[in-house]
Amino acid sequence: MSKLSPALKQLINAPFARPGALPAPQGIKTFYENLAKDAKDRGVGVPAWLSMATATTMTMNSPDSLAELFHAASPEHDAVATAELMREVGLKCIGFNGVPRTINMLNAFRASLPSDIVSSLSTTPTRIPSPTNITNMSARGEALWKSIYDPFDKKLYSKLADSHPDLPVHILHSEYGALFADPNERTQGRGAVGRVLTSIVAVSCLRTQTGVGPQVLSHVFGLRKAFKDGSAEKEVQGGEWLAGDEGSVWLLESVDRIVEALSGGKGSSYAPGSIKAKL
């Protein structure tokens, strides 16, 4: 394979193309610690606020900040459980942010963890499709889809199919079934990101991205519906409050504060504007 020319390498890594990750700003650990205290004062438990903060930090593409978030959260929570939860949230961010940021962020996150934490993390995959589980996988996706979008679930499916016949097929089966809806092996124990936490992740990622207000609205409603249809996991402290008006305002404003802190007031790094070369 031929080597890339110096000029091509320089262009790929040109500063205006923003090729690198967002560095951790000074004082970000203290910021996260204050966020944790604010959440606790409002009755929001670690899994809920940590899922929000992890999803937002993942979307902002700041791996060093994610490491600081782990250190801010682990004193209030089992360290291994904290790491398991954060990387599971990171995996589910694929469905909102795409694969590349999740790959880079999770690789950097693992490298930042103490060796004893790394050695305690699960190494068994839980989402490998097979002839024996594919039907159940699709059924989980359909149930989650209906839970979030009812009574508009069928109408939305048809609308997406008008755009491309495989668009809802991919979303429902590859995203909702294979990724968002937890397989049975992940519904208990460390790292479980169930119905409520998944909606929190969705709202956080989409709010951070900017430009997708209709989807933010849909998933704010989706969070509420988890408590109306009985699909909410009962152990999420503060989850029902977050699903109400006051809690949802806090959720969105907390995302905004993280974006502000990570960007130094410059806004989202996900879609900061068009690339403009210095010609």
N, C-alpha and C positions, 0 to 999 in steps of 0.2 A: 504494500500500500504506500502510495506516495505521501510525502510529508506536506503539511500545509505551509504555505508561504508566510513569512513574517508579517506581511501586509494583511493577509487574511486573518491570522491570529490576532493581530492588533485590532482589526475591525470587530471581530467577535467579542473582544473584551473591552471595547471602547466605553469610556465612562458614560456617555450619553445613552447607551443601551442598557445601563443598570444591570450588568451581568452578575453582580455579587449579592450576597444576602445582606439584610439590614443589620448593622451592628447593635449590640445591646447598649442603650444609653446609660449614662452614669446615674446611679441611684435607682435602677429599675427593680432590684430586689426589694428595696424599702417600699417602692410603689406597690408591688404585689402584696407585701405584708400588710400594708394599709388597706388594700382591697379586701384581703382575707378578714381583717378586723371589721370592716364595714359590712361584709356579708354576714359574719357571725352576729353582729349587733342586730341585723334584720332577720335573723333566724334561718339564713341560707347556709346549708351544710357544705362541707368541702367538695363532695362530688359535683354538686351543681355549679358552684362558682369556679371551681377548677376546670370543669368542662368548658365553660364559657371563656375563661382566660386562655386555656390551651388552644381552643379553636381560633380565637382571635390572633394569638401570637403565631400560630401556624400560618394563618392567612397572610399575616404581615411579613412572613419569611424571615424571622429573626431567631436563628438557632441558639445564639448565646443568651438571648432573653428567655428562651424556653428552659434552658438549664437553670437560670436564676429563679424561674417560676417553680421548678421542682424543689429547689432549696427553700423557697419561701413557704411552700405548701406542706412539705414532708414533716416538719415538727408537729403539725396538727393532725397528721394522718400517718398510717403505716407507710414507710418509705417504699417498700416493694409495691404495695397496693397503689400508691401515688404514681409510680412509674408505669405500672400496668394500665392504669386508667388513662394517663396522658398519651401513651402510645396507641391505645385503642381509639381515643378521640382523634388522634392524628391520622389513623387509618381511615376513619370515616370521613375525614376532611377531603379525601380523594373525590368523593361524590359531589363536592361543592367547589373545590379549588383546583382539581386536576391532580395527576400523578406526580409531576416533577417536584413541586414544592414539598409534597409529603415525603418523597424519597429523600430529598436533601435534608429536610428537618428531622426525620426519624433517624437517619444515619448519624447526624450530628448529635442528636439527643442521646442515643446509645453511647456514643463516644464520650459524652460528658458525665455519664453516670459512674459512681464508685463501682469497683470490680465486684464487691459482694452483692450489690444490687443487680448488676448484669447477670451474675451467675444464678440468681434466684428467679429471673424472669422466665415465663413459660416459653418453650421452644416448639410446642405442638400446634400446627395449623388447624383451624377449625372451619374453614370455608372451602375446602376442596370439593368441587362438584363430582358426583358419581351417579350412576344409574339408579342407585337406591335412595339418594337424597334429593335429587333434582326437583321432584314434584313438590316435596315439602318446602324446599327453598323458594320456589315460585309462589307457593301458597302463603308463606310468610310475607313475601313482598306485596302480594295483593292485599293481605290483611292490613299491613302498615299503610299502604297507599290509601285504602278506604278510610282508615282511622284518621289520617291527616286531612284528606280532601273531601270527605263526605259532607254534604250531599252532592258535591260537584265532581266526584271521582270519575264517573263514566264520561261526563261531558268533557272534562279535562283530557282524559285519555284520547277521545275522538279528535279533539282540537290539536293535540300533539301529533296524532297520526296524519292529519291534514298537511302538516309541515313536512313530515317524512314518515312513511309507514313503519319504519324500524325505530323511530325516535322513542315512542312510548314503550316499545318492546325492550329496548336497551335499558331505559330508565327503570322500568318496573322490575325486570328480572335481574339485570346486572348490578343495578344500584340499590334498589329497595330490597330485593330478595337476597342477593348474594352479599351485600355489604351493610346496609342500614339495619335490617331486621336481624337481630342476634340469633345465631344458631343455638341449639339447645345447650351446647357445650359452654356457651358464654353467658348464659342467663343467670348464673350464680357465681359468687366468689369474686376474686380480684379482677379488676379491669372490665367489669360488666358496664356497658353503656346502653341502657335500655331505652324504652319508648320516650320517657321524659328527657333524659340526657341527650338523646339523639336530636330531639327538637331544639334543645338549647344550643347544641352544636350547629345546627342548621341556621338558626337565627343569628348566631355569632359570626359565622363565616360570611353569610350573605350581607349582613350589616357592614362588615369590615370591607368587603369588596367594593361597595358603592355601585350605583347604577342598576340595581336589581330590586327596587322597592316592591314590585308586585310579589316577588318570591319571599321577601322578608315578611310581608303581610300574611301570605299563605302559611308560613311556618309559625308565626305568632298565633294564628288561629289553630294551627296544628297542635301546638303546645297545650292550648286550652282544651282541645277535643280529647286529649289523653285522659283528662280527669272527668270528662262527660261520658266516655264510652267504657270506662273501666280498664283501659289498657295501661294506665300509668303504673310504674313500679312504686310500691308503697314506701320504700325505704329512702326515697329522695327527700331529704330534709329541706323544706322551703320551696319544693317544686310547685305545690298548688298556689302558693303566694306569687311565684314568678309567672304563673299562668294568668293572674288577674291584672287589672290595669296598672296598679301601683307597682307590682313586681315586674311587669313587662317594661315599664318605663325605666326602672332601675337596671334591668338587664341590658337594654339598648344603650342607656347612658354609660354603663360600665364598659361596654364594648368601645364606645366613643372615647372614653377616658384612656383606655389602653392604647388605642390607635394614636391618640394625641401624645401619649408618653413615649411610645416607641418611635414615632416619626419626628419628634421634636416640633410638633405643630404643623407638619407638612401634609398630613392626611394619609390615606391608604397607600401602601406600596404595591397593592394588587393591580390597580389600573390608574396610575398617577398621571396619565396623559400620553399623548402621542410621542413617539420617538422623534427627536429632532437632532439631526447631525449638525455639527459645526462645519458648514461648508466654506 
